[in-house]
Amino acid sequence: MDRSQVVGFACLRCEASYPATIELDSTGCPACRETAPSNLRPCYAAAATPSAGAQRARHSLWRYDHVLPCAAHDAVSLGEGLTPLTEATRIGRYLGVPNLAIKDEGRNPTWSHKDRFSTVAVSVARARGSRVVATASSGNAGASLAAYAARADLRCVVTTFTGSAGPMLAQIRKYGATVVPLVDKMDRWTLLAQAAERHGWFIASPYRAPVVGSHPLGIEGYKTIAYELVEQLDGQAPDWCVLPVCYGDALSGVWAGFLELFAQGTIVKLPRMVAAEVHGTLARALSTGSDMLEERDGGFESLAVSIGAPRSAYQALKALRDSSGCAIPVNNDGLVDMQERLARSEGLFAELASVTPLLAISRLRSEGVIASHDRVVAVVTASGLKDLDRSVEQSANDVSFQSTDRAWEWLGRNRAALMAPQV
Ligand SMILES: [Zn+2]
C-alpha cells in the first residue's frame, strides 16, 4: 500500500537509480556509500494525481498525497501541516527586509516541523508491517516520532545520551516512547544499526557515519512546506527561503518541493535557499567548492540545540548549490535577544534554533546579498516552549504586590519601559 506513486529511487549525488522495491533505509545510496555517501530520493509517476482520500484529508498535508510515498487513506495523521504564513513587517523592517513572512511550523501537532517527517515515516512503517519505529534524538524529532507511533499503535524507541533532559525529552516520555540513554553518543547509532539488522525496526534517523540524512521517505513530507508556501504566496515562490539546518532534511525536502512545482509549471522562478547553521560546515564546503563535508565543532555549546550537531550532509550542500543559495554560521550571540524581539514584535514565540534564520537574514541584508525589496520567507521550525530550559533565566527580580496600590506605584515607576517601542 505504501509508495503508491513512487516508481523508483535515485541518488542525489551519483544519480544511480533503484527500483521501487528496494529495502530503503537512512544509510544512503549503496553505490556511493563507501566513498562519498548521499541520500536517495523517490521518483514519482509523471501523471500522479491526488487520491480519492486526499479530498477528505484537505485539512492536513495529506491533500498533497500525489507527491508523497503513501496514499492519504493509509496515513497516520494528527492534522499536521497547513501552518500559517504570517507577514512579519515589524521585525522585517528591523532586519531591513520589510517583505518578510514567517512560516510558523510551531503550529504543528507536536509543535515542530518534524511532524511533516513523522506522519510520512510512520505511515510507511505501518504499511510495511513494522512493529517498532526508532530514532536517535532527544529533541523535536524524537517527540514527533513518539507521538505518531502512539497514534499508529506502534512501539517507539528513542536513543539518547547520558544527561539529556529538558521539555522535549519529557514530551517524548509522555507519548509512551521507550528512552534508551547511552554514555557514548555514537552508541546511539550502533544500537539502532543492530536493531535494524536483528529485529527489523524502522529507523527514522541517521544511524551510520558519514551521515546522509534521515529516512528519505520521511523527508518527502517536508516538500509540503514548498507546496503550502506557493499557495500562500498566490502562486509564487519567495525570492529567499531561509531555514535552520543541521543534516538538511527539511532544506533538502523543501527544495525538492520547489523543484517539482517548477517542473509542473506552477511557479516560473525558483527561490534561493539559505541555511542558518551552527558550526559553519556548509559555509566552508561552499567556499572551498568541496563535495565532502568535514565534521566541524565551533568549540562552543550552542543554545540552538536542535541544529547543534557538528555535522551536515550532502543533501543540504546540493540544495544550496542548486539554488545558488548560501549558508550562514550563527553562534549564540544575540540569539535570545532575537527570540524575544520576534515574540515582542510579532507575537510569535519560537525555539532558539528557529530564530537563527532571522540572524542569517540580518547578515545577508547587511552584506547586500538580500535586497531590501526581496520577498523573504523564514521557516520558524518549532515553538519557544520547546527549549524554555535554555532560553529563560529565572529572574531574581520577580516581585509580588501586597495590593493594587503597590502595583500601581510600581507601574508608575516603570512607565518609561511601558511606553517604549517594542522594536
Ligand atoms: Zn550514489
Residues whose N, C-alpha, C, O or C-beta is under 5 A from the ligand:
A	BS01	ZN	C11 R13 C14 E15 A16 C29 A31 C32
